Amino acid sequence: MKVFFRFCVTLVSVLGLLFACSQSEVGNVSPGSIPTPESVIGFVPGTDYKMANWDQIYSYFKALDDASDRVLVVEHGETEQGRPMITALISSPANLANIENLKSIRQKLADPRLTSDSELPGLIENGKAVVLVSSSLHATELGATQASPVIAYHLATDNSDVVKQILENVVFVYFPAANPDGVQMTADHYMSQNPGPGVNVTSLPRIYSEYTGHDNNRDWYMLTQKESMIVGKQMYEEWHPEIVFDMHQKGQGARIFIPPFTDPLNPLINPLIVRQLEMLGGYMTTDLIAGGYPWVEDHAGFTMWWHGGMRTAPYFHNMVGILSEVASANLASPREPEGRSAPTPTINYPVPWQDDRVWRLSDIIEQDRIVVMSVLKAAARNKDMYMRNYYTMNKEAVEKGESEKPFAFVMPADQHDKGALVYFLETMLKQDTDFEIATEEFTAGGTSYPEGSIIAFLAQPARAHLLGMMDNQIYPADRRPYDITGWNLPLQMGVEYDKIDETFEVNTQPYTVAVPVAVNVRQDNAQTFYIGGNSIDHFKAVNKLFAKGYSLSMITESHTVNGIDLPPGSIVLEDQGTVAQDLADMSNELSITIVESNSADNSTKVPLSKPRIGLINNPNSMPVGWMRWTLEKHEFDFDLVDYDDFETGNLNERFDVLLYTISPQIPGGGGRGGQQQLTPEQIQTQQEALRKIRIETSDFVSRGGTVVAWSGAVTNVAQTLGLRISPAQFDRQEFSIPGSVLKINVDTSHPVTFGMQEETYIFFRNNTLLRADQGRILGRYPNSNPLVSGYLLGPGHIQSKPTIIHETLGNGKVVLIGFEPMFRAQPVGTFKLIFNSILYSGMPVVR
């Protein structure tokens, strides 16, 4: 039958037949011809104390692909750890044979500029609704992936009218696991403990993805991880689904949370999204009650404000984003009732959970099966409405962009940091966002812009996404937030741009691929080569040159060479072998300024050595994971530093700089699944370990090492080194910033801040306010309200406070940063604080 599918696809492609094979009905299937989950996995999903890993789940879907003409498995590349990432496309045989034409219809619905209202009835008649479902993004929330074989088998074998209607009217784009690495690690760890009655199993003792752990659901406007990019491509390039369903689990209480959500509502979200969410929630609630699971809660906890989660990012692309949160068992072990009293019934929770029976993985799987089928049923029965509404919302976005200000955002070609601009555009282009590049000088909003400037016109379907990324958020003052409230991305990344509130004329070309912007100033018989220090890409260039064995220096004052102003922090190389060709090659992949000269000014030049970097490790730490990813992306070599390294001592023999994004993990420190009640002996062991860490850290600095600490690690490091620098203490009722973009003033004359701008934007998330009686202040909040985007309670508490401090101890250096310069790999503009500090570790002290 798979041969028949591919024959149909070829026939459609060659003959241009829009609906080849489309009129056949879904035929009856003999369940005996389709492998059951048990026959491949080895047990019935949901069996107590049994958990399938990704290898088993993957094997089942491949078997289903071979046996069923309703299922087509598509591989989309590999995860961060090299496992296959798949979708199962589930639909009628005719639809699966007609995929490319169905996708072309999706493209036209997603972009009304490609079609017209008169074509819409035909597109709706011949197209299909698309539902994309993601399972177990958080791998310890394992029920959705364990349910995936059950759900797929049901759709592959059931001959009911409901299932036939789903298969005829819907293309189901199914990710059995959005985090296969985490599923594999979690299942293998669980099963390695021989789970059974009376066995107290522990959770995975490290983050359950290679870099991001739980934060993999915080990556949906950056799309940094391979898994996020794969899912994003299916959403924004391939399928453009009307509905995106992200399946999770939670703690106890109600047995499941489903939409609708609660306030605040981001004003950029189309009201049709809100109303369709209410309708889908009604389907799900009704089917859960009918299926024997009435303990449903809605309108609680989860808002529609933030842009960065998997179910929230689609709102800004006119897709309906759904979240389900099913109550967890003890992984695959049953959870015994604890006899908690049930709350009073309310409108949003009319049947409270009595906590009077055992809760099992099989209950989670059944609830997941019910709600997925509910959403598919709603999409099938209301196919025309969902397709029409999707088109309508996209059309309204284009029309608003033509009639309402702002009309455009302009990013000048002459950026302070060209690498940051390319980084930003690369991020945005992954999300079906249109940009233009000016082919001439032009004027907009009274400002002249050079040729090569980038323009984002708002008359496009992704208007809400553009506004959400490039405009400031103003969180409702009457609501106390619990999570991120502001995220203006170009400001975080150090990209300069203007919002244009009037129409203007300019000749442009589409900008569809982010390409490096290099400046090369040639010189015959060049003996000296400079690399400008403003671009974030110059750090990658430095690391590439170190890897090739070149000797490098840095200028510590501004120079003008061949008419180009080179800022402090720029790199200098004397002619060495193939340096000219190597730099030319780098200019093809990096946004850097290369200036050649036949002479060199050595008056402010200091030599650099390749830094030996130690990153303080904790396998449970998401900030450590993000830091690893960021260092690797910029090609820094580094080693992880565990407690054993402190126990061994002599850190200076191995490292020049230690990076503290978190305090070191100590023996017996626990973690996910670790011991909670410590014996006196364990407490003593921990105290001795902490003492050893303090001694070795102090010794490392006094002997010339560099320590860089930020956010929560600042207090620990300051205390360890005996610095008169401490956090300011405030009641959260008086001062709170749960996640906002703030402005700071920076002293750019120090090696730690080279390449930055005097007015810089940072991301602050209830981090550390510093009080300092010593050290050089390199960054300080202004004496006015520093809030730029988001929410800030009590601005008077933060105004004028220091936030970047440099201190010397003996021959060593200490850099303390009160915010998160690497937060989830987003604030590219403040990456320089860490990268500069790394290079500074090999330079003379600058007080």
Salt bridges, closest charged atoms under 4 A:
ASP48 OD2 - ARG360 NE 2.79
ASP65 OD1 - LYS2 NZ 3.07
GLU75 OE2 - LYS62 NZ 3.59
ASP111 OD1 - ARG113 NE 2.79
ASP117 OD2 - LYS395 NZ 2.43
GLU141 OE2 - HIS138 ND1 3.37
GLU141 OE1 - HIS248 ND1 3.02
ASP158 OD2 - HIS154 NE2 3.27
ASP181 OD1 - ARG83 NH1 2.96
GLU210 OE2 - ARG628 NH1 3.34
ASP215 OD2 - ARG824 NE 3.32
GLU238 OE1 - LYS103 NZ 2.64
GLU242 OE2 - ARG106 NH1 2.74
ASP246 OD2 - HIS248 NE2 2.69
ASP263 OD2 - ARG479 NH2 3.51
GLU278 OE2 - ARG275 NH1 2.89
ASP287 OD2 - LYS377 NZ 2.92
ASP298 OD1 - HIS299 ND1 3.25
GLU338 OE2 - ARG335 NH2 3.05
GLU338 OE1 - ARG340 NH2 2.85
ASP355 OD1 - ARG335 NH1 3.54
ASP363 OD2 - ARG357 NH1 3.40
GLU366 OE2 - ARG369 NH2 2.87
ASP384 OD1 - LYS383 NZ 3.21
GLU399 OE2 - LYS395 NZ 3.88
GLU404 OE1 - ARG463 NH2 3.63
ASP417 OD2 - LYS832 NZ 3.10
ASP432 OD2 - HIS240 ND1 3.88
ASP434 OD2 - ARG113 NH2 2.43
ASP471 OD1 - LYS499 NZ 3.16
ASP483 OD1 - ARG765 NH2 3.70
GLU574 OE2 - LYS605 NZ 3.27
ASP582 OD1 - LYS548 NZ 3.91
GLU589 OE1 - LYS544 NZ 3.56
GLU596 OE2 - ARG522 NH1 3.11
ASP601 OD2 - HIS559 NE2 3.84
GLU635 OE2 - LYS544 NZ 3.00
ASP637 OD2 - LYS610 NZ 2.65
ASP645 OD1 - ARG654 NH1 2.76
ASP656 OD1 - ARG612 NH2 3.02
GLU696 OE2 - LYS692 NZ 3.15
ASP699 OD2 - ARG703 NH1 3.30
ASP747 OD2 - ARG776 NH2 2.84
GLU759 OE1 - LYS743 NZ 3.88
